Amino acid sequence: MKKWRLILRFLKNKYILTLIIFTVWLLLFDSNNLIDRISQVKALRQLERDRLYYLERIEEDSKKLKELETDKESLEKFAREQYLMKKEDEEIFVIIDESEEKE
């Protein structure tokens, strides 16, 4: 019973009541409320992970491109594997694994 009286007296103070209302407003109803802020932080973390992933991919692809530009044998290997190119006196057999296609 004494606790309720203390809480009631505490809430009757206009400054405390104003502070509580202001805090609730900021946490729930403001345009930068807590819920939106948390979702924005999650989105930012995901974007940072994506950025790191793409930077790694750019680095790998740059290395491959430099190798293709400088080494004629690797260019020929790339053309044969990716575009199924062949020399005039060769035949190409493409083997498709059905277990990989189903997945």
Secondary structure as UniProt FT lines:
FT   HELIX           2..12
FT   HELIX           14..24
FT   HELIX           25..29
FT   TURN            31..32
FT   HELIX           34..70
FT   HELIX           72..83
FT   TURN            88..89
FT   HELIX           98..102
//
